[in-house]
Each structure stands twice: as structure tokens, then as C-alpha cells.
């Protein structure tokens, strides 16, 4: 199941992220794809706000550290796999523990997961639609996320 959401402004992107954070459940996985500057980290910051990550925990892209963990209603595990070659490196780093942990795992550059890609996840492709406008294509993988998209849109 896929839906396309026009995000006409930064405020609409932030609102989507906050709804994702509010509706997240333990063990949820969200994968984010899009070009550089498409808004993956901006969306993750908003997800963190929806999870109640304290304001003093500034959410940044983990491009160089690969993983950041933030406290909130659920822990937020924010991964950026851009610098990794593939699933072998991910296994060596022990990231599988986060994929099936008690928090919400948000993964940028998820194609690096290969065979480790969780079967139950929400995948979001972000596309440029203007200077601050984006188009988000949300694709539910697994029954839980198919129901979750409906819940997300109802909030």
C-alpha cells in the first residue's frame, strides 16, 4: 500500500514527522530515501519532537557517527548508512539490535541494508517539489504499517 502526500511547505513536512512520532510503537522501523537535502534529517527531527525527545537533545544527521540515540516516549535510533558498503558492515557494527529494538528506528540510505531490510517497515521517499515543498511517497511494508498509514492520516 502506497500513498503520496504533497508537502507544500516546511511546516507540512514537520507536521508529518510529528504525527509519525506520536503514532510510533516500540519496534517500528521507518526507512527514508531521497537525494541530498530532500529533508530526511528534517523529517527525523520532527519525528523526534513527536516522540517527545527533549529540546536539549539536538537531532543531527549521523552521517559520520552512523547512529545517534535519543530519549523520548520511545528511544529514537537514527541511522545514516550512507558511508557503509552494505549489510556485512551493518552486521559487524551490531545495528541489527536496533532494527528489532524497543524504540523507533529511522534509517537514512536504507538501500545499504540489503537482506537485513526489515519486512515490516514504513518506507518514505522524499522528492523535491519546490524550494521548501516536497512530495512524500509512503509505502507500508507489513500489515502493521498498512493499518498505521490509515491511523497516521486520521490524526
C-alpha positions as CSV (number, residue, x, y, z in Angstrom):
1,X,0.0,0.0,0.0
2,X,1.4,3.4,-1.0
3,X,0.1,6.9,-0.7
4,X,1.5,10.2,-2.0
5,X,1.4,13.3,0.2
6,X,2.1,16.7,-1.2
7,X,4.1,18.7,1.4
8,X,3.7,22.3,0.3
9,X,5.9,23.8,3.0
10,X,8.4,23.0,5.7
11,X,5.6,23.3,8.2
12,X,3.7,20.4,6.5
13,X,6.9,18.3,6.5
14,X,7.3,18.9,10.2
15,X,3.6,18.1,10.8
16,X,4.0,14.8,9.1
17,X,7.1,13.9,11.1
18,X,5.4,14.9,14.4
19,X,2.4,12.6,13.5
20,X,4.8,9.8,12.8
21,X,6.5,10.3,16.2
22,X,3.1,10.5,18.0
23,X,1.8,7.3,16.4
24,X,5.0,5.2,16.6
25,X,5.1,2.0,18.5
26,X,8.0,0.1,20.1
27,X,10.0,-1.8,17.4
28,X,8.7,0.3,14.5
29,X,11.1,1.0,11.6
30,X,10.9,3.9,9.2
31,X,13.2,4.0,6.2
32,X,13.9,7.3,4.4
33,X,15.1,7.8,0.9
34,X,15.7,10.9,-1.1
35,X,18.5,13.0,-2.5
36,X,20.9,15.1,-0.5
37,X,18.9,18.0,1.0
38,X,15.5,16.3,0.4
39,X,14.5,16.6,4.0
40,X,15.4,13.2,5.6
41,X,17.0,14.7,8.7
42,X,14.4,17.5,8.9
43,X,11.7,14.8,8.9
44,X,13.6,12.8,11.6
45,X,13.9,15.9,13.8
46,X,10.1,16.3,13.6
47,X,9.6,12.6,14.4
48,X,11.8,13.2,17.5
49,X,9.5,16.1,18.5
50,X,6.5,13.8,18.2
51,X,8.3,11.2,20.3
52,X,9.0,13.8,23.0
53,X,12.7,14.0,22.5
54,X,13.8,16.8,24.9
55,X,14.7,20.1,23.1
56,X,18.2,20.0,24.5
57,X,18.8,16.8,22.5
58,X,19.5,18.4,19.2
59,X,18.8,15.9,16.5
60,X,21.5,15.9,13.8
61,X,22.4,13.7,10.8
62,X,24.6,10.8,12.0
63,X,26.5,10.8,8.7
64,X,29.9,10.5,10.4
65,X,28.9,8.6,13.6
66,X,26.4,6.4,11.7
67,X,24.0,6.1,14.7
68,X,22.5,8.6,17.2
69,X,20.2,7.5,20.0
70,X,17.8,10.0,21.7
71,X,15.5,9.6,24.7
72,X,11.8,10.1,24.4
73,X,8.4,8.3,24.9
74,X,10.3,5.7,22.9
75,X,14.0,5.7,22.2
76,X,14.7,7.1,18.8
77,X,17.5,5.3,16.9
78,X,18.6,7.4,14.0
79,X,20.9,5.7,11.5
80,X,22.6,7.1,8.4
81,X,24.0,4.3,6.4
82,X,25.4,6.4,3.6
83,X,29.1,5.6,4.4
84,X,28.6,1.9,4.7
85,X,29.3,-0.5,1.9
86,X,26.5,-3.0,2.7
87,X,24.9,-5.4,5.1
88,X,28.2,-7.1,6.2
89,X,29.4,-3.8,7.7
90,X,26.0,-3.3,9.3
91,X,26.1,-6.7,10.9
92,X,29.7,-6.1,12.2
93,X,28.5,-2.9,13.9
94,X,25.7,-4.7,15.6
95,X,23.0,-2.5,14.1
96,X,20.6,-5.4,13.9
97,X,19.9,-4.9,17.6
98,X,18.4,-1.5,16.8
99,X,16.4,-2.8,13.9
100,X,14.5,-5.0,16.3
101,X,14.8,-3.0,19.5
102,X,12.3,-1.4,21.8
103,X,12.5,2.1,20.2
104,X,11.7,3.6,16.8
105,X,14.4,3.1,14.2
106,X,14.7,5.7,11.5
107,X,17.1,4.8,8.7
108,X,18.5,7.1,6.1
109,X,20.1,5.5,2.9
110,X,18.3,2.2,3.7
111,X,19.3,0.5,0.4
112,X,22.6,-0.3,2.2
113,X,20.6,-2.8,4.4
114,X,20.3,-5.3,1.6
115,X,19.0,-8.6,3.0
116,X,18.8,-7.0,6.5
117,X,15.9,-4.8,5.5
118,X,13.1,-5.4,8.0
119,X,10.0,-6.9,6.3
120,X,7.7,-4.7,8.4
121,X,8.5,-1.0,7.9
122,X,7.3,2.3,6.6
123,X,9.3,3.5,3.7
124,X,9.2,7.1,2.8
125,X,10.6,8.6,-0.5
126,X,11.1,12.3,-0.4
127,X,11.1,14.3,-3.6
128,X,11.8,18.0,-4.3
129,X,8.7,19.8,-5.4
130,X,10.0,23.4,-4.9
131,X,12.3,25.4,-2.7
132,X,10.6,24.2,0.5
133,X,8.0,21.9,-0.9
134,X,8.3,18.2,-1.0
135,X,6.3,15.2,-2.2
136,X,6.4,12.2,0.2
137,X,5.5,8.7,-1.1
138,X,4.7,6.5,1.9
139,X,4.8,2.7,1.3
140,X,3.7,0.3,4.0
141,X,5.5,-3.0,4.2
142,X,3.7,-5.4,6.6
143,X,0.2,-5.5,8.0
144,X,1.0,-3.3,10.9
145,X,2.2,-0.4,8.8
146,X,-0.8,-0.7,6.4
147,X,-3.1,-0.1,9.3
148,X,-0.7,2.5,10.6
149,X,-0.9,4.6,7.5
150,X,-4.6,4.9,8.0
151,X,-4.2,5.9,11.6
152,X,-1.5,8.4,10.6
153,X,-3.8,10.1,8.1
154,X,-6.7,10.2,10.6
155,X,-4.7,12.2,13.2
